[in-house]
Amino acid sequence: QVELMESGGGSVQAGGSLRLSCTVSGFSFDESDMAWYRQRPGHACEQVTVIGRDGSTYYADFVKDRFTISEDNAKNMMYLQMRNLEPEDTALYYCKALKWVGYDGLCWGQGTQVIVSS
């Protein structure tokens, strides 16, 4: 059974950093592209970043040069290192295995809350 759980959110001031973690089970990273999505208050679900099975990465323009996605195969963990956070980054963040998630599930689940104050 494919399972993912986000953690690591919190409250920080603008300019600060956080590292989100995604604990996965039931599959290995070579089976699926992985992604982080977020939902800001009053906004639609947004794709933040993707890491492919080949290790290639994609970042949305609004997080380029500030966020870094990574995977640790040995620990079955995926991370999102966030630096220079802005109030506009305030959102619920979700990790997803793209092979097994449909459009309606991209910003669904527990998620982890990030709050950035100015």
C-alpha positions in Angstrom: 0.0 0.0 0.0 1.4 3.4 -1.1 1.5 5.8 1.8 3.0 9.2 2.3 3.1 11.5 5.3 4.3 15.1 5.4 6.0 16.8 8.3 8.2 19.7 9.2 5.9 22.6 8.7 5.8 25.5 11.1 5.8 29.2 11.6 8.7 31.4 10.5 9.4 35.0 9.7 10.0 36.2 6.2 13.6 35.3 5.1 13.6 32.2 7.3 14.0 28.6 6.3 12.2 25.3 6.8 12.7 21.8 5.7 9.7 19.7 4.9 9.9 15.9 5.1 7.8 13.2 3.3 8.0 9.7 4.7 7.0 7.2 2.1 6.2 3.4 2.3 4.9 0.8 -0.1 7.0 1.8 -3.0 10.5 3.0 -4.1 11.4 6.2 -5.7 12.4 4.5 -8.9 8.7 3.6 -9.5 7.3 7.1 -9.6 8.0 10.8 -10.2 7.6 12.7 -6.9 6.3 16.2 -6.3 5.4 18.8 -3.7 2.1 20.7 -4.1 0.7 23.5 -2.1 -2.6 25.2 -1.4 -2.5 28.8 -0.3 -5.6 30.3 1.4 -8.0 31.4 -1.3 -5.9 30.0 -4.1 -6.0 26.9 -6.3 -3.7 24.0 -5.8 -0.2 24.7 -7.2 2.6 22.4 -8.2 5.8 23.5 -6.4 8.4 21.1 -7.6 8.9 17.7 -9.2 11.7 15.2 -9.1 11.7 12.5 -11.7 12.7 8.9 -11.5 15.9 9.9 -13.2 16.6 12.6 -10.7 15.8 15.5 -12.9 14.0 18.3 -11.2 11.5 21.0 -12.1 10.6 24.1 -10.1 7.8 26.5 -10.4 9.0 30.0 -11.2 7.8 31.3 -7.8 10.2 29.1 -5.9 13.2 28.9 -8.2 16.5 29.4 -6.4 14.8 29.3 -3.0 13.5 25.7 -2.7 15.3 22.4 -3.3 13.7 19.0 -3.6 15.7 15.9 -2.8 15.2 12.2 -2.0 17.0 9.8 0.3 16.4 6.3 -1.0 18.0 4.6 2.0 15.6 6.4 4.4 12.5 6.4 2.1 12.3 10.1 2.6 11.7 13.1 0.3 12.6 16.6 1.4 11.7 20.1 0.5 14.4 22.6 1.7 12.8 26.1 1.7 14.9 29.2 2.0 14.2 32.9 2.0 10.6 32.2 2.7 8.1 34.9 1.8 4.6 35.5 3.3 3.2 34.3 -0.1 4.6 30.9 0.7 2.1 30.4 3.5 0.2 27.3 2.5 -0.5 23.7 3.2 2.2 21.6 1.5 1.6 18.1 0.2 4.0 15.4 -1.1 2.7 13.2 -3.8 3.8 10.1 -5.8 2.5 11.1 -9.2 2.0 7.6 -10.5 -0.8 7.0 -8.0 -2.5 10.3 -7.6 -5.2 11.9 -9.7 -5.8 15.6 -10.2 -8.4 15.7 -7.4 -5.8 14.3 -5.0 -3.0 16.7 -5.5 -3.9 19.0 -2.6 -5.7 16.5 -0.5 -4.7 14.8 2.7 -3.1 15.8 5.9 -0.4 18.0 4.5 1.9 20.1 6.6 1.2 23.8 7.3 3.7 26.5 6.6 3.1 30.0 7.9 5.4 32.8 7.0 4.9 36.1 8.8 6.2 39.5 7.5 
